[in-house]
Amino acid sequence: MIREKRNKEKLAAYYKKFMEDGTVDPNVHPWIAESWMRCRAMNLPHETMPKINKLSRTEIAEHQKTHEYVVKFVDGLYEQNKQHFNVHNLSMILVDENGYVIKNYALPFFQRVIEDIQGMRVLEEDVGTSSVSIAREHNTPFLMFGPEMWIKDCHSGDACSTPICVDGKMRYIIAFFSLDQNDLPYDLLVSLLLTMKYSIEQHLMMLERWTINQMMMEQLPVSVYWLDKNSNIKYCNEHGKKRLEGKERMQDVFLNYEHIPVKKAFQGVPTYRREITWITQDRTYEDVTTVMPIKIGNEVESALIMSMSIEDLKTTIAHATGYSSRYSLYSMVGETTEFLALQHKASRIARTEHNILLQGEPGTGKQRLAHGIHQASPRAAAPLIAVRCTNAPLAELEEEFFGHMDGDQMVAGKLELCIGGTLFLDEVEKLPVEMGDRLADALTKGVAVKGSKELRRYNVRVIAACDSNLKRLADKGLFSEKLYEVVLDTTMRVPPLRERVHDIEIIANHILAEMSAQHNLPAKRLAKEAVSLLISCSWPGNIKQLQGVIEQAFFHTPGSLIEAENIKLPGDKTLEKSWKYDKDAFIAAWKSAGGNISKLAGMLDVSRVTLYRYLKKYGLGPKNEE
């Protein structure tokens, strides 16, 4: 609150009257009167300065270092206005939000009593009523005349303080003090103080935004350069520094610097998201680059370059769209010798660069194992792209694997998205021979050719999964021999659940725990009879089939204990006997298998050819599914 000049003799009389009998004159400012009353209640001495809470020398040094960013700015403001401080015998202090003096300027505050107040706390409970305490309490600028201060030794001068706020929160206080007996030009004092307040607040807000921008620039996988008119680097983030190889000028690093559209930017012409090759002595970067002119008025004063590796961009897109590993090797559980041998081999093979072929019946957990191998590999930070293979038309498959043009934009295919990562080919046996050959050529040579154009280089590890004997299919010409050779580096057989009988209870309990955590529901457990029932089943659909049964029991059991009668086995004897003659029984099995032909064939222990005959007989299948 900026106030008009007051008669100091009257103010001194008000002060004396209060100190003698505790009576507050109505003409005393209400904020000051309230503060006087609190000081009186605290029995604060008022004749001379009391002993003040002060930081140690080490703490003062640390305090100033903590607030170095604002001290340097206030130092500059003071230097620009030093003559006014000298002419009008002013002193100034910078105070933190807790009331500790960070630094004093010009004549030291309370100089007649204390040589140096840096590190001292100047709250109301320390020095009584002051412009600092009033401005801090009411969060507003406040001009205070000498006789209104609690300490009588300070009555010879006036004071004006203002809070420094950012986003509504008080960060600092600056205060001016006059030790001059002559009349002070209050308009000048207040104007200077409020100007400094505005400048410091704007500086703090700019500094906050700059700090956040720097954090973003360092975290984004983008090389950022800010150049002046002479192409000197004014700013460069860490990604950009790595490319500069310790040099200070871009033209000393990039051999094709003249062909990068920096000069166009200095002519006022921006370049947005253009594919540009950056060539150094040792390597080449293929980037998506933006170059923008920075204008002051109508004049271009500098240029901003933002350039992102296309390889990094594809990896970022892949992660953003969920192309990452969902399972670790240890999300698969079991104690049997067969399982532990598989888990150990997977952990060992994961650390190599070998392509892997996973062979096993439907539902044995090949997909989860592929995720676990990727997560345990050196490629874990790169994408895992899963493709469910089909015998779709060749053109459609080429688009999926190698990408396609959408107008004048190239849409990346699965191979490009998983550069540096893992390509998981599920049910790989379904891939047509011609497509398998094309894919094998691309993976072997590291590039793909479309027409006369060579597409991007690939650095991809392949994990393929199949339910059939892939070698037999390749020998019969039903599967690409080239692709078979590519994925043959390491073959892993995933055992069926009937070979892991002692793991059934462990797996079932693990599924229950996952269900409880996933749906935020109370945990449930299996009764002994329920476990025995699960163990007695042959599980032709393996772990996936077991999971379906456990999930159904989890949701249909009201209590926490799952009994045998709560479990509905899909492959019971009545089903096995009736499906050939009873359409309803066949449909129930079809739905239990989720419409998966391979899974249903395993459940009913028949060939796929037989199943297709019954699907046609009962009017089921992809086009007629009920």
C-alpha positions in Angstrom: 0.0 0.0 0.0 1.6 3.3 -1.2 0.6 6.0 1.3 0.7 9.8 1.3 3.3 11.6 3.3 2.5 11.7 7.1 3.5 14.2 9.8 6.3 12.5 11.6 5.9 14.5 14.8 2.4 13.2 15.2 3.4 9.7 14.3 6.1 9.9 17.0 3.5 11.0 19.5 1.2 8.1 18.6 4.2 5.7 19.1 5.1 7.2 22.5 1.5 7.0 23.7 1.2 3.3 22.8 4.6 2.5 24.4 3.6 4.3 27.6 0.0 3.0 28.2 -0.8 0.6 25.3 -3.4 3.0 23.7 -3.6 2.9 19.9 -4.5 6.3 18.4 -7.2 6.0 15.7 -4.9 7.7 13.3 -2.4 4.9 13.4 -2.6 2.7 10.3 -4.7 -0.4 11.2 -2.0 -2.9 9.9 0.6 -1.1 12.0 -1.6 -1.0 15.0 -2.2 -4.8 14.7 1.5 -5.4 14.5 2.3 -3.2 17.5 -0.2 -5.1 19.6 1.4 -8.5 18.6 4.9 -7.1 19.4 3.7 -5.9 22.8 2.2 -9.4 23.5 5.6 -11.0 22.6 7.4 -8.5 24.9 9.8 -7.5 22.2 12.3 -4.9 23.2 11.7 -1.6 21.3 14.4 0.8 22.4 17.4 -0.8 20.6 17.8 -3.7 18.2 17.6 -7.1 20.0 19.8 -10.1 19.2 18.6 -11.4 15.9 18.4 -14.9 14.6 21.3 -15.2 12.1 22.8 -17.9 9.9 26.4 -19.0 10.2 29.0 -17.9 7.8 28.9 -21.2 6.0 25.1 -21.1 5.9 25.2 -17.5 4.5 27.5 -18.6 1.7 25.2 -21.6 0.9 22.1 -19.3 1.1 23.5 -16.9 -1.4 24.6 -19.7 -3.7 21.0 -21.2 -3.6 19.6 -17.9 -4.7 22.4 -17.0 -7.0 20.1 -16.7 -10.1 18.2 -13.8 -8.5 21.2 -12.2 -6.7 23.0 -11.7 -10.0 20.0 -10.0 -11.5 19.4 -7.7 -8.5 23.1 -6.9 -8.6 22.6 -5.7 -12.1 19.6 -3.6 -11.2 21.5 -2.0 -8.3 24.4 -1.1 -10.5 22.1 0.6 -13.0 20.6 2.7 -10.1 23.5 3.1 -7.8 23.6 6.9 -8.2 20.1 7.2 -6.8 21.0 5.2 -3.8 24.1 7.4 -3.2 22.3 10.7 -3.7 19.4 9.9 -1.4 21.4 7.9 1.2 19.4 4.7 0.5 20.1 1.1 1.4 18.4 -2.0 0.1 18.0 -5.6 1.2 16.9 -8.7 -0.6 15.0 -11.1 1.6 13.9 -14.7 1.0 10.3 -15.9 1.6 11.3 -17.1 5.1 12.5 -13.7 6.1 16.3 -14.2 5.9 18.4 -11.4 4.3 20.1 -12.8 1.3 22.1 -9.7 0.5 22.3 -6.0 1.4 23.2 -3.1 -0.9 24.6 0.4 -0.3 24.5 1.4 3.3 23.8 -1.6 5.6 20.3 -1.7 7.1 20.3 -0.6 10.7 23.9 0.5 10.2 24.2 2.3 13.6 23.8 -1.0 15.4 24.8 -3.8 13.1 27.7 -3.9 10.7 26.3 -6.5 8.4 22.8 -8.0 8.4 23.3 -10.6 5.6 21.9 -13.9 6.9 19.8 -12.3 9.6 16.1 -13.0 9.9 14.0 -9.8 9.9 10.5 -11.1 10.6 8.1 -9.5 13.0 9.1 -11.8 15.9 12.7 -10.7 15.4 12.7 -7.0 14.8 9.1 -6.1 15.4 7.0 -3.9 13.2 8.7 -3.1 9.9 7.8 -2.5 6.3 9.2 -6.0 5.5 6.8 -7.7 8.0 3.8 -5.7 6.8 4.5 -6.3 3.1 5.1 -10.0 3.8 1.9 -10.4 5.9 -0.4 -8.6 3.5 1.4 -9.5 0.3 1.4 -5.9 -1.0 3.9 -3.0 -1.3 4.0 -0.9 1.8 5.6 2.5 2.6 6.4 3.0 6.3 7.5 6.1 8.0 10.2 6.0 10.7 8.1 6.6 13.9 5.9 3.6 12.9 8.7 1.1 13.2 8.9 -0.9 16.4 12.6 -0.3 17.1 13.1 3.3 18.2 16.7 3.4 16.9 15.2 3.1 13.4 12.9 6.1 13.6 15.3 8.4 11.9 14.6 7.0 8.4 11.7 5.7 6.3 11.2 2.3 4.6 9.3 0.8 1.7 9.1 -2.9 0.9 7.4 -5.0 -1.7 6.9 -8.7 -2.2 8.2 -10.4 -5.4 5.6 -12.9 -6.5 5.5 -15.5 -9.3 2.3 -17.3 -10.1 0.6 -15.8 -7.1 3.3 -17.1 -4.7 5.6 -14.9 -2.7 9.3 -15.7 -3.6 11.2 -12.7 -2.2 10.9 -9.3 -0.6 13.0 -6.2 -1.5 13.1 -3.3 0.8 14.5 0.3 0.6 15.6 2.2 3.7 16.4 5.9 4.0 18.8 7.1 6.7 18.5 10.7 5.5 17.1 13.2 7.9 16.0 15.4 5.0 12.8 15.1 3.1 12.8 12.0 0.8 11.3 12.2 -2.7 8.8 9.4 -2.1 7.5 9.4 -5.6 11.0 8.5 -6.8 11.5 5.9 -4.1 8.2 4.1 -4.8 8.6 4.3 -8.6 12.1 2.8 -8.4 10.9 0.1 -6.0 8.0 -1.0 -8.2 10.1 -0.9 -11.3 12.5 -3.3 -9.7 9.7 -5.5 -8.5 8.3 -5.8 -12.0 11.7 -6.5 -13.5 12.6 -9.2 -10.9 9.2 -10.9 -11.3 9.5 -10.9 -15.1 13.0 -12.3 -14.8 11.9 -15.1 -12.5 9.0 -16.0 -14.7 11.3 -16.0 -17.8 13.9 -18.0 -15.9 11.3 -20.6 -14.8 10.1 -21.0 -18.4 13.7 -21.2 -19.7 14.5 -23.9 -17.1 11.5 -26.0 -18.2 12.3 -25.5 -21.8 15.9 -26.6 -21.2 14.6 -29.7 -19.4 12.4 -30.5 -22.3 15.2 -29.9 -24.8 17.5 -32.3 -23.0 14.9 -35.0 -22.7 13.5 -35.0 -26.2 15.5 -37.1 -28.7 16.1 -34.0 -30.9 19.3 -32.1 -31.7 18.7 -28.4 -31.1 20.9 -25.5 -32.4 20.4 -21.8 -32.0 22.6 -19.8 -34.4 23.4 -16.2 -34.7 23.8 -14.3 -38.0 27.4 -15.6 -38.4 26.3 -19.2 -37.8 27.9 -19.2 -34.4 26.1 -21.5 -31.9 24.3 -19.5 -29.2 22.7 -22.6 -27.7 23.0 -26.3 -28.2 21.4 -29.2 -26.2 23.2 -32.3 -25.3 21.9 -34.3 -28.2 23.3 -31.7 -30.5 26.7 -31.5 -28.7 27.2 -35.3 -29.3 27.1 -34.6 -33.0 29.5 -31.6 -32.9 32.3 -33.8 -31.6 33.7 -31.1 -29.4 33.8 -28.4 -32.2 32.1 -25.0 -31.8 30.9 -24.4 -35.4 28.5 -26.6 -37.3 30.3 -25.9 -40.6 33.4 -27.5 -39.1 31.5 -30.8 -38.5 28.9 -31.3 -41.2 30.5 -31.6 -44.7 27.3 -30.7 -46.4 26.5 -27.7 -44.2 25.9 -25.5 -47.2 23.1 -27.7 -48.4 21.2 -27.6 -45.1 18.6 -24.8 -45.4 20.2 -22.5 -42.8 20.9 -19.7 -45.2 17.2 -19.8 -46.3 16.2 -19.2 -42.7 18.4 -16.1 -42.5 16.6 -14.9 -45.6 13.3 -15.3 -43.6 12.3 -18.6 -45.2 11.4 -21.4 -42.8 11.8 -25.1 -43.5 9.4 -27.5 -41.8 9.8 -31.3 -41.2 12.0 -32.0 -44.2 14.1 -35.1 -44.7 17.7 -34.0 -44.7 21.0 -36.0 -44.6 23.7 -34.7 -42.3 27.1 -35.9 -43.3 30.1 -35.9 -41.0 33.6 -37.3 -41.6 32.7 -40.6 -39.8 29.0 -41.1 -40.2 25.7 -40.0 -41.9 22.5 -39.0 -40.1 19.1 -39.2 -41.8 16.9 -36.7 -40.1 13.6 -34.9 -40.1 14.7 -31.3 -39.8 13.0 -28.0 -39.1 14.9 -24.7 -39.5 13.1 -21.4 -38.5 14.1 -17.8 -38.7 14.0 -15.8 -35.4 13.0 -12.2 -36.0 13.2 -9.1 -33.9 10.8 -6.8 -35.6 11.2 -7.4 -39.3 14.9 -8.3 -39.1 16.1 -12.0 -38.9 18.6 -12.0 -36.1 19.1 -15.8 -35.6 17.9 -19.2 -36.6 16.6 -22.2 -34.7 17.4 -25.8 -36.0 15.6 -28.8 -34.6 16.6 -32.1 -36.1 15.5 -35.7 -35.2 17.0 -38.9 -36.4 14.4 -40.8 -38.5 15.5 -44.0 -36.7 14.8 -42.4 -33.3 11.6 -41.0 -34.6 10.3 -44.4 -35.6 11.4 -45.9 -32.3 9.5 -43.1 -30.4 6.4 -43.7 -32.6 6.6 -47.4 -31.9 6.8 -46.9 -28.2 3.9 -44.4 -28.3 1.7 -46.8 -30.1 2.4 -49.6 -27.5 5.0 -51.5 -29.4 6.9 -52.6 -26.3 7.3 -55.7 -24.2 4.5 -56.5 -21.8 6.0 -59.5 -20.1 9.3 -60.5 -18.6 10.8 -64.0 -18.5 9.8 -64.1 -14.9 6.2 -63.4 -15.6 6.2 -67.1 -16.6 6.1 -69.4 -13.6 6.8 -73.1 -12.9 9.0 -75.5 -11.1 9.2 -78.5 -13.3 12.6 -79.4 -14.9 11.2 -78.8 -18.4 10.0 -75.3 -17.6 13.2 -74.3 -15.7 15.4 -75.5 -18.5 13.3 -73.5 -21.0 13.5 -70.3 -18.8 17.3 -70.7 -18.4 17.8 -71.2 -22.1 15.6 -68.2 -22.9 17.6 -66.0 -20.5 20.9 -67.1 -22.1 19.8 -66.8 -25.7 18.1 -63.4 -25.1 21.6 -61.8 -24.6 22.7 -63.0 -28.0 21.8 -61.6 -31.5 20.5 -64.9 -32.7 17.1 -65.2 -34.4 14.8 -67.6 -32.6 12.2 -70.2 -33.6 9.7 -71.0 -30.9 7.8 -74.3 -31.6 4.9 -75.6 -29.5 1.3 -76.3 -29.4 -1.3 -73.5 -29.4 -1.7 -71.9 -26.0 1.7 -72.9 -24.5 2.8 -69.3 -24.0 5.1 -68.7 -27.0 4.0 -65.1 -27.3 4.7 -64.3 -23.6 8.1 -66.1 -24.0 8.9 -63.9 -27.0 8.1 -60.8 -25.0 10.3 -62.0 -22.1 13.2 -62.7 -24.5 13.0 -59.2 -26.0 12.8 -57.6 -22.5 15.9 -59.6 -21.4 17.9 -58.7 -24.5 20.1 -55.7 -25.3 17.3 -54.5 -27.6 14.8 -54.0 -24.7 14.7 -50.2 -25.1 13.8 -50.6 -28.8 10.3 -51.6 -30.0 8.9 -55.1 -30.1 6.6 -55.4 -33.1 4.3 -58.4 -33.2 2.8 -59.5 -36.5 0.1 -62.3 -36.6 0.9 -63.9 -39.9 -1.9 -64.7 -42.4 -2.2 -65.9 -46.0 -3.5 -62.5 -47.1 -2.9 -61.2 -50.6 0.8 -60.4 -51.3 0.2 -56.7 -51.9 -1.5 -56.4 -48.5 1.3 -58.2 -46.7 3.9 -56.1 -48.4 2.2 -52.9 -47.2 2.1 -54.3 -43.6 5.8 -55.2 -43.6 7.4 -52.6 -45.8 5.0 -49.7 -45.7 3.1 -47.8 -48.4 2.5 -44.3 -49.8 -0.5 -42.4 -48.5 -0.7 -39.5 -50.9 2.9 -38.0 -50.9 3.7 -39.4 -47.5 5.4 -42.7 -46.8 3.6 -44.7 -44.0 6.2 -46.9 -42.2 5.8 -50.7 -42.3 6.4 -53.0 -39.4 10.0 -53.7 -40.3 10.8 -50.0 -40.2 9.0 -49.5 -36.9 11.1 -52.1 -35.2 14.5 -51.0 -36.4 16.9 -51.8 -33.6 14.3 -54.0 -31.9 12.6 -57.3 -32.3 10.1 -58.5 -34.9 7.8 -61.2 -33.5 6.2 -63.4 -36.3 3.3 -65.3 -34.6 1.9 -68.3 -36.5 4.7 -67.8 -39.0 3.7 -71.0 -40.8 0.7 -69.2 -42.3 2.9 -66.7 -44.3 2.8 -67.4 -48.0 6.0 -68.7 -49.6 6.5 -65.6 -51.8 6.1 -63.2 -48.9 8.4 -65.3 -46.8 11.1 -65.1 -49.5 10.7 -61.3 -49.7 10.9 -60.9 -46.0 14.0 -63.2 -45.8 15.8 -61.2 -48.4 15.1 -58.0 -46.6 16.3 -59.4 -43.3 19.4 -61.1 -44.7 20.6 -58.1 -46.8 19.5 -55.5 -44.2 17.5 -53.6 -46.9 14.3 -53.9 -48.8 13.9 -53.0 -52.5 10.5 -51.9 -53.9 10.6 -51.4 -57.7 13.9 -49.6 -58.4 14.0 -47.9 -55.0 16.0 -49.2 -52.1 14.1 -48.8 -48.8 15.6 -48.1 -45.4 18.2 -50.3 -43.7 17.0 -52.7 -41.2 18.7 -53.9 -38.0 16.1 -56.3 -36.7 16.1 -59.5 -34.6 13.4 -62.1 -35.5 11.5 -64.3 -33.1 9.1 -66.6 -34.9 6.5 -68.8 -33.4 4.7 -71.8 -35.0 2.3 -74.5 -34.0 3.4 -76.9 -36.8 6.7 -78.6 -37.9 8.2 -75.8 -39.8 10.9 -77.9 -41.4 8.4 -80.4 -42.8 6.4 -77.5 -44.3 9.5 -76.0 -45.9 10.6 -79.4 -47.3 7.1 -79.8 -48.9 7.3 -76.3 -50.4 4.5 -75.0 -48.2 6.8 -72.5 -46.4 9.7 -70.3 -47.5 13.0 -72.2 -47.2 14.8 -68.8 -47.1 12.8 -67.6 -44.2 13.2 -70.9 -42.4 17.0 -70.6 -42.7 16.7 -67.0 -41.3 14.8 -68.1 -38.1 16.7 -71.3 -37.7 19.6 -69.8 -35.6 18.1 -71.2 -32.4 15.1 -73.4 -32.0 13.3 -73.7 -28.7 10.5 -76.2 -28.0 7.9 -74.9 -25.6 6.5 -78.0 -23.8 2.7 -78.5 -23.6 0.9 -78.2 -20.2 0.4 -82.0 -20.0 4.2 -82.4 -19.7 4.2 -79.9 -16.8 1.5 -81.3 -14.6 3.2 -80.2 -11.4 3.2 -76.6 -12.7 -0.6 -76.5 -13.1 -1.3 -75.3 -9.5 1.5 -72.7 -9.6 0.2 -71.3 -13.0 -3.4 -71.3 -11.8 -2.5 -69.3 -8.7 -0.4 -66.9 -10.7 -3.4 -66.3 -13.1 -5.6 -65.6 -10.0 -3.1 -63.1 -8.7 -2.9 -61.4 -12.0 -6.7 -61.2 -12.3 -7.0 -59.7 -8.8 -4.3 -57.0 -9.5 -5.7 -56.3 -13.0 -9.3 -55.8 -11.9 -8.5 -54.4 -8.4 -10.6 -57.2 -6.8 -10.0 -59.2 -3.6 -7.7 -62.2 -4.0 -9.1 -65.7 -4.4 -7.6 -69.1 -3.9 -8.2 -72.7 -5.0 -9.5 -75.4 -2.8 -7.6 -78.7 -2.8 -10.4 -80.5 -4.7 -10.3 -77.7 -7.3 -6.5 -78.2 -7.7 -7.0 -81.9 -8.1 -9.7 -81.3 -10.8 -7.4 -79.0 -12.7 -4.5 -81.5 -12.6 -6.8 -84.3 -13.8 -7.5 -82.5 -17.1 -5.2 -83.1 -20.2 -5.5 -79.4 -21.2 -5.4 -79.8 -25.0 -5.5 -76.0 -25.3 -2.6 -75.6 -22.8 -2.0 -72.5 -20.6 -4.4 -70.3 -22.7 -7.2 -72.8 -22.1 -6.3 -73.1 -18.4 -6.4 -69.3 -18.2 -9.9 -69.2 -19.7 -11.1 -71.7 -17.1 -9.5 -69.8 -14.2 -10.9 -66.5 -15.3 -14.4 -67.9 -15.6 -14.1 -69.4 -12.1 -12.7 -66.1 -10.7 -15.7 -64.1 -11.9 -18.3 -66.7 -11.1 -17.2 -67.5 -7.6 -18.8 -65.2 -5.0 -16.5 -66.0 -2.2 -12.7 -66.0 -1.8 -12.4 -69.8 -2.1 -12.8 -71.5 -5.5 -14.3 -75.0 -5.1 -14.3 -77.8 -7.6 -17.9 -77.2 -8.5 -17.0 -73.6 -9.5 -14.7 -74.9 -12.2 -16.1 -75.7 -15.6 -13.6 -77.8 -17.7 -14.0 -77.3 -21.4 -12.8 -80.7 -22.5 -15.0 -83.0 -20.3 -16.2 -86.4 -21.5 -19.7 -85.3 -22.4 -18.3 -82.7 -24.7 -15.9 -85.2 -26.3 -18.8 -87.6 -27.0 -21.5 -85.1 -28.1 -19.9 -82.5 -30.4 -20.0 -84.7 -33.4 -23.8 -85.1 -33.2 -24.9 -82.1 -31.2 -24.7 -78.6 -32.8 -25.1 -76.8 -29.5 -22.2 -78.8 -28.0 -20.0 -78.0 -31.0 -20.9 -74.3 -30.8 -20.0 -74.3 -27.0 -16.6 -75.7 -27.8 -16.1 -73.3 -30.7 -16.8 -70.3 -28.4 -14.7 -71.7 -25.7 -11.8 -71.8 -28.1 -12.5 -68.2 -29.0 -13.0 -69.1 -32.7 -9.4 -70.3 -33.0 -9.2 -73.3 -35.3 -5.8 -74.5 -34.0 -7.0 -74.2 -30.4 -10.3 -76.0 -31.1 -8.4 -78.8 -33.0 -6.2 -79.3 -29.9 -9.2 -79.3 -27.5 -11.1 -81.9 -29.6 -8.0 -83.8 -30.7 -9.0 -83.8 -34.4 -7.4 -82.4 -37.6 -8.1 -79.0 -38.9 -9.6 -80.6 -42.1 -12.2 -82.4 -40.0 -13.0 -79.2 -38.1 -13.6 -77.3 -41.3 -16.1 -79.9 -42.4 -18.0 -79.5 -39.2 -17.8 -75.7 -39.3 -19.4 -75.9 -42.8 -22.0 -78.4 -41.6 -23.1 -76.2 -38.7 -22.8 -72.9 -40.6 -19.9 -71.5 -38.6 -16.6 -70.0 -39.5 -15.2 -66.5 -40.1 -18.2 -65.4 -42.2 -21.0 -67.3 -40.4 -19.8 -67.2 -36.8 -22.6 -67.1 -34.3 
